[in-house]
Amino acid sequence: MNQMDAIASRSDLREIHPRVKMIYTGITLAICLWASDVLVSILLLGLNTVLITLISKAPVKSYRKVMQIPLVFLLFTALGMMIHIPWTTRYLVPDAIRVAELMLRVWAGCSSMFFLSFTTPIFDIITCLHQWKVPEFLTDLMLYMYRFIFLLLDVGDVMQISQRARLGYDSKKSWIHSTANVAVSLFIIAYQKSEQLYIAMECRLYDGKMRYYGEEGREEAGWYVGIAVIAVLLILLKGCL
């Protein structure tokens, strides 16, 4: 469905039950947000990076590219927060440090979520959510959104390449015109694709329920022990600081 899902399907951690990876993601994300500590955030960021790139064998280039996305939003958010800080040494330095700590904490939390994305295909996640009795309409909506986000991104990339080939971004005026055309075309294409998807589903006897096939993988007690050890160490580290 997309590059990240393809990487997850080939991951060396694919054989682990998605429940284990989802529990790890939830616990580490909760600890990261609760601890509000620089060292905990750095350790968690490093741990997730090792798990994704060395253990799971995900491409380093893809991981670096994905991690840059939240970093861009964090930088703009930090810039907006710094504007409201009085520009005096008394306030600027402490508040700038707090903003940097907040950015690091959010970035470490994103690495936990990307761990799940790089190691678990979407259908495995949905299968696990069904086992947890999550309402089906929520999982169906999740799958539709997931598919159309990357579908529209691919279509948008193709349209932008076509616009560049025609010098559509050569000047500021042409840039505005080309961007508006791409946005309108994407809206029309999204509507057309949704109709085509519904027709295809009805041709396959769609009755209002989606059937998924996800691999459950191995579920061993040792994985849960490892998660518990990591959680306890991070909590103790927070308590010792």
C-alpha positions as CSV (number, residue, x, y, z in Angstrom):
1,M,0.0,0.0,0.0
2,N,2.9,2.3,0.6
3,Q,6.6,2.2,1.3
4,M,6.3,2.1,5.0
5,D,3.9,-0.8,4.9
6,A,6.2,-2.6,2.5
7,I,9.1,-2.1,5.0
8,A,6.9,-3.4,7.8
9,S,6.0,-6.6,5.8
10,R,9.7,-7.3,5.4
11,S,10.7,-6.4,8.9
12,D,12.7,-8.9,11.0
13,L,10.3,-8.2,13.8
14,R,7.2,-9.1,11.7
15,E,7.1,-12.5,13.3
16,I,6.4,-11.0,16.8
17,H,2.7,-10.8,17.7
18,P,1.3,-7.3,17.0
19,R,-0.1,-7.2,20.5
20,V,3.4,-7.2,21.9
21,K,4.5,-4.3,19.7
22,M,1.4,-2.3,20.4
23,I,1.8,-2.7,24.2
24,Y,5.4,-1.7,23.9
25,T,4.5,1.4,21.9
26,G,1.7,2.4,24.3
27,I,3.8,1.9,27.4
28,T,6.9,3.7,26.1
29,L,4.8,6.6,24.8
30,A,3.0,7.0,28.1
31,I,6.3,6.9,30.0
32,C,7.9,9.4,27.7
33,L,5.0,11.9,28.1
34,W,4.7,11.3,31.8
35,A,8.4,11.5,32.7
36,S,9.1,14.9,31.1
37,D,12.8,14.2,31.4
38,V,15.6,14.8,28.9
39,L,17.6,11.7,29.7
40,V,14.5,9.4,29.5
41,S,13.6,11.0,26.1
42,I,17.2,10.5,24.8
43,L,17.3,6.9,25.9
44,L,13.9,6.1,24.5
45,L,14.8,7.8,21.2
46,G,18.0,5.8,21.0
47,L,16.3,2.6,21.9
48,N,13.6,2.9,19.3
49,T,16.3,3.9,16.7
50,V,18.2,0.7,17.4
51,L,15.1,-1.4,17.3
52,I,14.0,0.1,14.0
53,T,17.3,0.3,12.1
54,L,19.4,-2.5,13.6
55,I,17.0,-5.1,14.9
56,S,14.1,-4.7,12.5
57,K,16.5,-3.9,9.6
58,A,14.5,-1.0,8.3
59,P,16.3,1.3,5.8
60,V,18.1,4.0,7.7
61,K,17.3,6.5,4.9
62,S,13.6,5.8,5.2
63,Y,13.7,6.1,9.0
64,R,15.6,9.4,8.9
65,K,13.2,10.8,6.3
66,V,10.1,9.9,8.4
67,M,11.6,11.3,11.6
68,Q,12.2,14.7,9.8
69,I,8.5,15.1,9.3
70,P,7.5,15.7,13.0
71,L,10.8,17.6,13.5
72,V,9.7,20.3,10.9
73,F,6.4,20.8,12.7
74,L,8.2,20.9,16.1
75,L,10.5,23.6,14.8
76,F,7.6,25.8,13.7
77,T,5.8,25.2,17.0
78,A,8.9,26.1,18.9
79,L,9.3,29.2,16.8
80,G,5.8,30.3,17.7
81,M,6.4,29.6,21.4
82,M,9.6,31.6,21.4
83,I,7.8,34.6,20.0
84,H,5.8,35.0,23.2
85,I,8.9,34.7,25.5
86,P,10.3,38.0,26.7
87,W,13.7,38.6,25.0
88,T,15.7,39.1,28.2
89,T,18.3,36.8,29.6
90,R,16.3,36.2,32.7
91,Y,13.4,34.6,30.8
92,L,14.9,33.6,27.4
93,V,17.4,31.0,28.5
94,P,15.2,28.9,30.9
95,D,12.2,29.1,28.6
96,A,14.2,28.1,25.6
97,I,15.5,25.1,27.5
98,R,12.0,24.1,28.4
99,V,10.9,24.4,24.7
100,A,13.9,22.2,23.7
101,E,12.9,19.6,26.3
102,L,9.4,19.6,25.1
103,M,10.5,19.1,21.5
104,L,12.8,16.2,22.5
105,R,10.0,14.6,24.4
106,V,7.5,14.8,21.5
107,W,10.2,13.6,19.1
108,A,11.0,10.5,21.3
109,G,7.2,9.8,21.5
110,C,7.0,9.9,17.7
111,S,9.9,7.4,17.5
112,S,7.8,5.0,19.6
113,M,4.9,5.3,17.2
114,F,7.2,4.9,14.2
115,F,8.5,1.7,15.7
116,L,5.0,0.2,15.4
117,S,4.7,1.6,11.8
118,F,8.0,0.2,10.7
119,T,7.5,-3.3,12.2
120,T,3.7,-4.0,11.9
121,P,1.6,-3.8,8.7
122,I,-1.7,-2.1,9.0
123,F,-3.8,-5.3,8.6
124,D,-2.0,-6.9,11.6
125,I,-2.8,-3.8,13.7
126,I,-6.4,-3.9,12.7
127,T,-6.6,-7.6,13.4
128,C,-5.2,-7.0,16.9
129,L,-7.7,-4.1,17.5
130,H,-10.6,-6.5,16.6
131,Q,-9.3,-8.9,19.2
132,W,-9.5,-6.0,21.7
133,K,-13.1,-5.5,20.7
134,V,-12.6,-2.1,19.1
135,P,-15.7,-1.1,17.2
136,E,-15.5,-2.2,13.6
137,F,-16.6,1.1,12.2
138,L,-13.5,2.7,13.7
139,T,-11.1,0.1,12.2
140,D,-12.8,0.4,8.8
141,L,-12.5,4.2,9.0
142,M,-8.9,3.8,10.0
143,L,-8.2,1.6,6.9
144,Y,-10.0,3.9,4.5
145,M,-8.1,7.0,5.8
146,Y,-4.8,5.1,5.7
147,R,-5.3,4.0,2.1
148,F,-6.5,7.4,0.8
149,I,-3.8,9.4,2.5
150,F,-1.0,7.6,0.7
151,L,-3.1,7.2,-2.5
152,L,-3.5,11.0,-2.7
153,L,0.1,11.6,-1.7
154,D,1.2,9.4,-4.7
155,V,-1.2,11.2,-7.0
156,G,-0.1,14.6,-5.8
157,D,3.6,13.7,-6.3
158,V,2.8,12.7,-9.9
159,M,0.9,15.9,-10.5
160,Q,3.7,18.0,-9.1
161,I,6.3,16.3,-11.3
162,S,4.0,17.1,-14.3
163,Q,3.6,20.7,-13.2
164,R,7.4,21.1,-12.8
165,A,8.0,19.6,-16.3
166,R,5.7,22.4,-17.7
167,L,7.5,25.1,-15.6
168,G,4.4,25.4,-13.4
169,Y,6.5,26.6,-10.4
170,D,8.8,29.0,-12.4
171,S,7.4,32.2,-10.8
172,K,5.4,33.1,-7.8
173,K,2.2,33.7,-9.8
174,S,2.5,30.3,-11.6
175,W,3.3,28.6,-8.3
176,I,0.0,29.8,-6.8
177,H,-1.9,28.9,-10.0
178,S,-0.3,25.4,-10.1
179,T,-0.8,24.7,-6.4
180,A,-4.5,25.6,-6.7
181,N,-4.9,23.3,-9.7
182,V,-3.3,20.4,-7.9
183,A,-5.6,21.0,-4.8
184,V,-8.7,21.1,-6.9
185,S,-7.7,18.0,-9.0
186,L,-6.9,16.1,-5.8
187,F,-10.4,16.8,-4.4
188,I,-12.0,15.5,-7.7
189,I,-9.7,12.5,-7.8
190,A,-10.5,11.6,-4.2
191,Y,-14.2,11.7,-4.9
192,Q,-13.7,9.5,-8.1
193,K,-11.5,7.0,-6.2
194,S,-14.0,6.7,-3.4
195,E,-16.8,5.8,-5.9
196,Q,-14.6,3.3,-7.7
197,L,-13.6,1.7,-4.4
198,Y,-17.3,1.4,-3.3
199,I,-18.3,-0.1,-6.7
200,A,-15.4,-2.6,-6.5
201,M,-16.4,-3.6,-2.9
202,E,-20.0,-4.1,-3.9
203,C,-18.9,-6.3,-6.9
204,R,-17.2,-8.5,-4.2
205,L,-20.5,-8.8,-2.2
206,Y,-19.7,-6.1,0.3
207,D,-22.3,-6.4,3.1
208,G,-21.1,-3.5,5.4
209,K,-18.4,-5.5,7.1
210,M,-14.7,-5.6,6.2
211,R,-12.8,-8.9,6.5
212,Y,-9.2,-8.7,7.3
213,Y,-6.4,-11.2,7.3
214,G,-3.5,-10.4,9.6
215,E,-0.6,-12.6,10.8
216,E,-0.6,-13.0,14.5
217,G,3.0,-14.1,14.9
218,R,4.7,-15.4,18.0
219,E,3.7,-14.3,21.4
220,E,6.2,-15.3,24.1
221,A,6.4,-14.4,27.8
222,G,9.9,-13.2,27.3
223,W,8.8,-10.3,25.2
224,Y,6.5,-9.0,27.9
225,V,9.2,-9.4,30.5
226,G,11.5,-7.3,28.3
227,I,8.9,-4.6,28.0
228,A,8.4,-4.6,31.8
229,V,12.1,-4.3,32.4
230,I,12.4,-1.4,30.0
231,A,9.4,0.3,31.7
232,V,10.8,-0.2,35.2
233,L,14.2,1.1,34.2
234,L,12.8,4.2,32.7
235,I,10.6,4.9,35.7
236,L,13.5,4.3,38.1
237,L,15.7,6.5,36.0
238,K,13.1,9.3,36.3
239,G,12.8,8.7,40.1
240,C,16.6,8.9,40.6
241,L,16.9,12.3,38.8
